[in-house]
């Protein structure tokens, strides 16, 4: 009887631990954008409508970068050699421009949500 009670208690503790553990990285698409002192690696990014996605901005340059998309409500200041990441909620279909504010003329691109 005691052994059975201990076994049930042990299983309940395991169940509590398993359900309390945080979920690791979500399986959402990640878009990697590389900036390098006025250069950008991608100018058009296509994503499905209403699906969460993650933006990862890598600054490979020697000067700071400020990745920005006003329509998406996204602004990330990235130090030289740094990386910043932000998850965004799903968006409606449309075109959402982005740029590095410190190099606006040469780093323009767009998210195309379909």
Buried (B, 14 or more C-beta within 10 A) or exposed (E): EEEEEEEEEEEEEEEEEEEEEEEEEEEEEEBBBBBBBBEBEEEEBEBEEEEBBBBBBBBBBEBBBBBBBEEBEBEBBBEBEBBBEBEBEEBEEEEBEBBBEBBEEEBEBBBEBE
